[in-house]
């Protein structure tokens, strides 16, 4: 497992050494009223900010972000790598990996609170089928392995339709991205949720406004019934290289 994580960490350097390859690099800062994990049943119940970097090449997408609360507490540190195996117009298949740290609070024998960093590795398979023009169905499977005591392991599935903007002109674009997901994790953590994003993108400005809503369909653990967050994202640097 350690060798796999080391190889994944070196992947960005091998890719970027391909000098003739076009790429796009962007730096973004996002602020949310509260944080939802990639599996939206779990949240950080205070305002949070996410600085991130994203590098897009022809078939490879590399990104990293860190989630830190306004109260100074770290929450997540991600390193993601995704490779497009198949891209044939109406069908797309991607494979991805995300070694990440989940920061959690613990209490020692002296009743002192301290922060523990739990190592995790998530492997992802994504499939996308276009049915008509920009409309289609997306299926995602994620397998998470907790590498430290207390870290959760399990499976996550998401089924989502995708379609073009609800509204678009030269100044404004409005997107709606819903999905239904199911998770099955250690400690009898099972459930299904409806998750949706409403994104307002200002075309001529490096700003986006986002509203996320999560509704529990059913769950075998004490997950919230309904929750939401609102956020703003500022893409403050964008670099594009083309030969």
N, C-alpha and C positions, 0 to 999 in steps of 0.2 A: 504493500500500500504506500509506504514512504517513497519507493522508487517511482510509483505512478504520479504522486504529487510533485516530485522533483521534475519529472519529464514534462508535466503540464506547465509548471512554472517557467520552463525554458522555451515553451512553444512560441510565445511572442517574439523572442529574439531570432528564432529560425525564420519566422514568417517575415519579419521586417527586414531581414537581410536580403530579401528578394528585391533588389533595387529597381527592377523594371516594372514592378507591380504597382498599379494605381491604388490609392487608398484615401480614406476620409477619416479625419480625426476631430473629435469634438469634446469639449469640456463643459459640463453642466452642473448647476447648483439648484437643487430642489428643496423647497421648504413645505412641510405638511403640518396640518393641525395635529395629527397623530400618525404613527407608523404602522403599516400592515406588512407582515412578512410575505414573501412570495406565495406561501400557503396562507391565505387570508384569514384563517380561523384564529391566528395569533397576532397580537398587536402590541405596540409600545404606547402606553396610555398617556402620552404627553406630546407637545410639539417637538418636531424632529427635523433635522436637515441632512441632505444627501449630496455631498460633492461626488462627482463621477467623471470618468474618462471612458470614451468609446472609440474603438478603431475598427473601421470596416474596410475589408478587402474584397476581392472578387468572390471567394467562397468562405472566407474566415471572418469571424466577428469576435473581437476581444474587448472586454470591458471590465471595469473595476469600480466599486463604489464603497463608501463607508457611511453608515447611519449612526448619527450621534444626536442624543436628545438635547434640547435647550437647557436642561438641567445638568449637562456635562457628562451624562452617562453614555458610554458606547453601547451599541446594540448589535449591529451586524457589520462584518467586513467581508466583501465578496471579491472573487477573481473568477471571471467567467470566460470560457472559450467555446465557440460554436462553429461547426463546420457544415457547410451545405453539401451533402452527398449527392443528391439528385435535384436538378432544377430544369424541368422540361415543360415549361409553360404552364400547363394546367396542374402539374403535380410537383411538390417540393418536399424533400426529406432532409432533416437536419439532425445532427448529433451534437450534444453539448456536455460540458463538465463544469462544475462550480465548486471548487474547494472554498469553504468559507468558515469564519469564526462567528459563533453566537455568544454574546456576552450576557451572563446571567449573574444575579446576586446570590450569595450564600452567607451563612453565618457559622463562625467557628466556635470552639468550645468556650471561648470567653465572651460569647454573645456579640462579637464584633462582626459587622457586615463588610464583605469584600466582594470584588467582582471576579468571576471565573470566566475564562475564555474556553469554550467548548469547540473542538475541531469537528467539522462535518465535511462530507463529500457527497454532492448530488450529481447524478448522471441523468441526462435528459435525452428523450427522443421526441422530435416534433414532426408532424405530417400535415401537409396543407393541400387541399384539393379545390381548384377553381371550378365552379359549376357554370357561371355565366359572367363574362366581363370581369368586374372586380369583386364578384360575390362568390363565396365558397364556405368550406368548413375546415376548421383547424382542430387537430387532436394532439394533446401533449401528455406524455408519460414521464414522471420524474421518480427516480429511486434515490432516497436519501439514506446515507450510512453515518450514524453518529460514531465518532472515533474516540470519544472520551466518556468516562462514566457520567451518566445523567443526560447525555445527548440522545435525542430521539432518532430511531430508524423506522423507515416505512415506505409506503407507496402513495403517489399522488397522480390523479388523472384529471384532465380538463378537456371539455368539448365546447367549442365556440364557433359561432358563425362569424364571418367577416364580410364587410361590404364597404362601398365607397363612403365619402363624407356625407353626413346628413345635410350639410350646407357648405358651399364653397364659392368664394369670389376672390378677387385679386388682393383683398385685405384680410380675409377671415376664413378659417376652415374649422368646422365642427365635426368631431368624430365620436362615435358611440361604439364601445367594444364590450359586449357581454360574454360571460361564459358560465357554465355549470361545472362544478368540480366535485371530486370525491377524494377523501383521504383515509388511509388506514395505517396507523402508527402504533408503536409500542404502547404498553400500559392501557390497552383498550380505548385508544383514541381513534374514533371513527366518526365520520360525518360527511355531509354533503352541503354545499353552499352555492348560492347564486351571487356572482361577482360581476360588477360592471364599472366601466370607466366612461366618463363624459369629458372630452378634451377639447378645449378651445385654443386654437393655434393662430396667433397673429402673424400672418405671412410675412409682413415687412419688418417685423420686430423679432428679436431673439427670445420671445416670451411665450409661455404656454400656461393656461390655467386648467387645472384638473380636479374633477370631483369623482371620488370612488365610493361605491355603496356595496355593502356585503350583507346578504340576508341568509340566515341559517335555514336550510330545508329540513334537516334532521341531524342529530348528533348524540353520541353516547357519552359525552363529557360536557363539562360546564362551559361551553362556548356561548358567546353573546348571541342574542336573537337577531339583532340588526345593529349595524354600525356604519359609519361613514367618515370620510376625511376630505378635506379640501387642500389644495396646494398650488404653488406657483413654481415654474421651472424657468431658469434663465440660462440659455446656451451662450456663454460669454466668449467662447473661442471656437472657431470652426476652420479647419485646415483641409484643403483638398489638393491632392497631387495627381495629375494626369500627364502621361507622356505625350 
